[in-house]
Amino acid sequence: MRKFFVLAAMAALVLLASRCAKNPSESWQDAELQLIKSTVKVHFPNARLIKDDSSLWVLAHAKSTSGNLRAPQEDGYVEFAYCGRLLPISRSVVYQTTDSLEARRLGTYAATTHYAPIFAYYHVDYMQTALHDALKEMHEGDTLTVLSASWHAFGSTGTTGVAANTPVIFTLTLNEAVANADSAAARELRMVETYVATYNAAALDANAPTFAPAKDSTGTPLEGIYVCYIDTVPRNDSTPYAQTGDALNLKYSGYFLRDGFLLDSNIGTDVYEAGWSVDTASSTSTYQTYYSHTFSKALLATSSVKAFDVALLNIAVGSRVAVAFTSSYGYGSSGTTTSTTRPIYPYTPLRFYISFVSIP
C-alpha cells in the first residue's frame, strides 16, 4: 500500500495515513457527514465547499493584502503553521499545534517538542487530501481554516490525539511557497550563509574563532558547510588524527540552525539546560555516553551524518569544533522523523558542536 504523509512539527503527531486505508462504513460515513453539516449550519453559515459531497469545507479565509504572492505548486515545497482541533466546537480539543505559546496556554507544552513551522513536499501523493486541497486555496501570507471529514484527514486509523473516523478542523498560515527542489536547496544554502555571516560578525567583535568554508581531503572547498575551530590541539604522537575506519569517541550537541532548538545531544548539561526529561542529565553531568562515530575521509561517501567527517578531518584528539551545514551533509533532502518530537524536515540546515575525545 502506498503511504502518504506530511511531516508535522512534532513527530509524535506526524500526520500519517494510508492512501488505500479502508473507508468508514457507509452508515458511519453518513453520521460523520451529518455532524459536519450541522457544525457548518450552526457555527459557520458563510462556509464554502471544497468537495461537493460536503466532506471538506473552507470555514474562514483571511487573504494577504500583499500582491503577487506565490501559491503552492505541485512538486514544490510549502512552509506553514498548523493548528488542529476536534469537534464539537463547544468543547473543542487541540490535538496539534506548531505554536509553542498556544501549547503553553493549553497546558500541553513539552520542552522536548520542537514547535516550528512545517516545511513539506507539496504533492497529492505525499500529503493528506484535506491539507493538500486546503493549501491549493492559498497564497503566501494567507490564513485558512478547514473542516474535513476523516477520510480526507486521518482516516480509519487516526493518529495521536485523533480517534479513527474523526472529522477535524485545522487552521493553516502559509508562510512560504517554494517552486521546486532547486529553489528549496538554494533557500537552505542562503540560511547557512546568513547564519555564518551573522555569527562571524559577532565573533570578530568578541575576538573569537569564526566559521570558514570547509574543505575536503584534497583541500577543495565544499559548498554549504562551514567549520569553526573552537579549540585545536597540535598533533603529536599522543594526539593522533582520525583515519578512515576509526571509531571515534565524541561529545556533541546538535541544533536547528534557524531557531537554535536543541535537536540531539549526549552532553548532560546541554540536555538539562534544554529542559529535557532525561534521568542521567543534570546541571553537572558532562555527558551521558560517548557517541561512537566511524570516521571516513571519503567525506561524501559515508552513509552517516557527513558533517561529522568534514568537521573532524585533520584535527587531533582533544580538539573542539562547530560546524554549520545544509542537509546535503546531514539527513538529506527528505529529512527524517527518527526523533518522535523533533522531526527534521526536508532541506533543513543544522549546526553541531563536537568534541573529539579519543580514538579507542
N, C-alpha and C positions, 0 to 999 in steps of 0.2 A: 504494500500500500504506500502511496506517495504521501509524504508528510509535508505540511506547510507550517510556517512559523513566523513570528516577529519577536525579535529579542526585546524583552521588557527591561525596565530599569532595575529589576531585581529578579534574578534567575529563579528564585523560589516561586515567582509568579510569572514565569515565562509563558507567553500565550501559545501553548502547544495544542494542536488539534490535528485530526486526520481528514484529509480531503475526501476520503471514502468511508468515513465513520458512519455508523448506522444513524439514519434519521430517527427522531422520536416517532412513536406510534401515531397513527392518524388522529386518534382521539386526544392524545396529549398535545399534539400539534395544534389542534383546534382550540383546546383550552388555553394554550400559550398565546395564540393569536387573539383570543378574546380578551386576555389580560392586557396585551399590548394596545388593542383598540380602545379599551376602557381607559387606560392611562392617558392615551393621546387625547381622547374626548374630554376628560375631566381637567387635565393639567396643561395640555399643550394644544389648544384649539387652532393655532396657526402653524402647526407642524405640516411638513410636506413629505410625500412618499419618495423613497428611492426605489423600492421594489413594489410592483403593482399588487402583490398579494398581501400587502400591509405588514410584511415581516421586517422592514427596515425603513426608518423614518429619520428625517432631519428635524430636530426639535428647536434648535436655535443656531443661527449662523451670524457671527459678528465678523464682517469683512474688513480687511485692512483698508485704510484710507489712502495708502500709497499706491501709485500706478505702476504698471509694467512689472509686476512681481511674478516670479516663476511659479509654475504649477508642477506637481509631481509628474514624472514621465516614466512610462513602463521601462524596466531595466535600469532605472536610475536609483537614487537613494533619497531618503527623507529623514529629517530630524524633527522630532515633535515631542511635546509634552503630553502626558496621558493621565487621566483620572477616571477610573471605572467605578460604577455604583450598581447596586442591586435594586430591584423593585421589591415592595411598593415604595412610592415616593415618600409616603408619610413616615416611614421608618427605614429609609434608605441606608445601606451599609456600603462604605467604600472598600472595595476589595483590592484596589491597587492605585497607587499614585506615584508620580515621579517628583512630587514637590515635598521636600523634607519639612517645610513649615506646616503644610497640610497634615502630614503624618503626625507631627508633634501635637497639633490641635486635636486630632482624633485619638491621640494616645496610642498610636501604633508605631511610633518611630523606633528604629533599631539602629544602633551605631554601626553595625556590620553591613548595613544596606547602603548601597550607592544610589542615592536619589539624583538622577540626572536625566536630561532629555534622551529619548531613544533615537538611535541612528540605525536605520534599517534599509535593507534592499527592498525596492518597491517593484513587486511583480505579483500578479494574481495567483501564481502557483506557490508563492513563498510567504503568503500573508493571509490572515483571516479575511473572508469576504467582506465582513462589516467594516473592518479597518481599511482595506483597500478601497472600497467604494466610497467611504467617508472622505478619505484623503483625495480621491478623484474630484471631489466637490470644492476643493480648497486651493488657495494661493498662499504664498508666504505671508505670514502675519495674521492669517485668518484663525478664528476660534470656532469650532463646530461641535455641537452636541447631538449625539445619535442614539436612538433606541433601536436595539437589534434583537431579533429572535435568536434563540440558542443555535439554530443550525447555520447561522452566519457568523457565530462567535465561538463559544467553547464546546458546542455540540453535545453529544450524548455522553461524553466523558467528563466534562467540566474541568476545573483546574483549582489550584489553591484558593479558597475563599469563594468559589463559584460552583454550585452543585450542578449535576448533569441536567440537561434540558431546561436551563435557566436563562430568561431574557436579561439583557444588561443595558445600562445606559452609560455611555462614556463621552468624555469631552476631550477634544484634541486641540492643541495650538500648533500650527505648522510653522516651525522656526526657519527651516531651510529646505529647499528642493534642489538636489544635485543631479545634473543631467545624466551622468554615466560614470563608469568605473574610473576613467581617466581623470574626470573632474573631481571625484572623491579622493583619488590619490594626490592630486595637486592641492586640494584643500588640506589634507593631512600634512603634507610637506610644509605648507605655509604655517600651520600651527607649530610645528617643531622649530622652524626658522625664527618665528616670532618669539617663542619661548626662549630660545638660545640668545637672541639679541637682547631681550629684556633682562635675562639673568646676567649676561656678560656686562651690561651697562652698570648694573648694581654691584657686581663683583669688582669691577675696576675701581669704583669709588671706595670699596672696602679693602682694596689691595688683596683680593682673594683669587684663587685659581679660577680660570674661565673655561668654557667649552670651546673645543676646536673640532673641525671635521675629522671624523675617524678615518683610519687608513687600513687597508688590508695588509696581508703579509708581505706584499711586494712594495708597500709604501704608496699605493694608489689611493687617493681619497675616495670615500664611499658616500653616496648621496643619501641623505635622510637620517644620518646617525652622527651624533656628536659626543665626544668624550671629554670629561673634566677630570684631570688627575689631581685629586684632592691631596693625596699623600703617597708619594712613591718611594720605595726602598731601593737603594742601589743594589745591583745584582752582585752576588759573590758566591762562594762555594756553599754557604748555608742558606742562601735565599735564591733558589732556582726560579727560572721561568717555567711556565706550563708548556708541555709538549702534547701533541696530538695523542689522544688515548688516556691521558692522565685524568684521574678522578679527583677533582679539587674540592676541598672543604671551604665553603663560603658562608658569609653572613650577608644578608641582603634585605632591602626593603624596596618594594615597587609601588609606584603611584601612577594614577591617571594624570597625564600631562596637563590636561585642560583645567582641572579644578583641584589637583593635589590630593585627591582622596586616596587613602592607603588601600592598595589592591591586594597586596600579599607581603608577608614578611616572616622571617624566622628569628627576628630580634625582639625579645620580650618587651623591652622598654617602648619600642615603637608601637607594638600591639596594645600595650597597656595604655599609652597616651591616646591612642585612637579610640579607646573605649570598647575594644573588643572583649567579649567574654571568653577568655581562654585561661584555663586553670593554671597553666605553667607561666603565664605572663605576670610580671609585677613591675613596680617602679624601679627596681634594682636589677632585675634579671637581664643579662646582656644578650642572650639568645636562648631559643628553645632547643633546637638541634641544628647542627650544621647542615647546610644544603650541599649535597654531593653532585657536582656538575662534571660531566665527562667532556673535556676540552677538545676542540678541533681547530687547527689552523686553516682548514678549508672552510672559511667563515660562512659562506652561503650554502654549503652542502649539508651542514648539520641539521638534524630534524628537531633539535631543541630550540630554545629561545636564542636566536643568533646574536642578539645584543650582548649576551654574556661573553661569548667568544671574542667578539670585537673589542669589548672593554678590557678583557684580560690579556689580549695579545701583547707580548713584550713588556709585561710588568712583573715584578718579582713578588714572591711571597711576602706578606706584611703590608702590601700596598692597598690603598683605598681609591676607588674611582666612582664617578657618577656618569651615567650615560642616558641621553635623551634620543628617542628613535621613533621612526614610523613603524607601522605594522609589518612591513617587509622583514624587519629584524625581530619581530615579536610573535604575535599569534596569527599573522596572516590577514588577508583582506576580508575574510569571512568572520573573524573574531572567534570567540569561544564562550560557552556557558559552563565551563568547568566549575567555577565558583557559583554557589547557589544564590548568593546575594550581590555579587559584584561581576556580572557578565561583562565581557569585553566585546563591544560592538564592532562591526566592520570598520576598517580604516581608522582605528583608534590609536593615537600615539601615546607612548608611556615614557616614564623615566625610572631608573633604578639606581640605588646606591649599593655598591658591592664592596665587601672587604674580602681580600684574598688571604685566608687564614693559613692554609697549609696544603701540602701535597702528601697524602698518607703513604 
